[in-house]
Amino acid sequence: MKEYIRIIVFVTILGTLTSALLVGMDLLTAERIKALAAFQVQSTVLNAYGITNFSTENVNQVFDENIETIEINDLVFFVDSSSGAVSFEFVGNGVWGPIEGVLTLESDFTTIRSIAILQQEETPGLGGVIEEPAYLAKYEGAQIAPSIRILRNANPDDPNEVDAITGGTRTSERFEIILNEAYSVHRAAWDERMRD
């Protein structure tokens, strides 16, 4: 009986110390993680607009000088002051986890300028192709309005169609839903701003 009590006390002490260590590390690194996430979004937006003269030290300054941040109904838009192009973040459920990224549209709010994936958990070599620049380049110039269609053997003459990922059918289907839903919500907010 005494042996069981010692084991329970040992496990309790070890669990408490480990938990305290994990909570402490989380508190210690939370600000760094937040700063890294902000840098990732800012650098992605700047790169989408062809602005590459920044570093980790001056990204905030370069971003503020070139990009107007507009918030509408809790949605954040990043507008390029020289071209009028608009970027916004999107997130949605992929097959194995969230897919997060930045969609950049030309000033017409219809033509895709670029898509960048910030995070994804799809199967490497199959659905994971979704983050590869060569695959994402297929979206450049495509029309997202009224909706984008990601299809096997997409019609190259249809501006709303883009080829699906070979071997990543479910990821392609989810990505289509994510893009169309994000666009719909952001388009409604953007149009509301334009009416005001």
Buried (B, 14 or more C-beta within 10 A) or exposed (E): EEEEEEEEEEEEEEEEEEEEEEEEEEEEEEEEEEEEEEBBBBBBBBBBBEBEEBEEEEBBEBBEEBBEEBEBEEBEBBBBEEEEBBBBBBEBEBBBEEBBBBBBBBEEBBBBBBBBBBBBEBBEEBBBBBBEEEBBEBBEEBBBBEBBBBBEEBEEEEBBBBBBBEEBBBBBBBBBBBBBEBBBBBBEBBEEBEEE
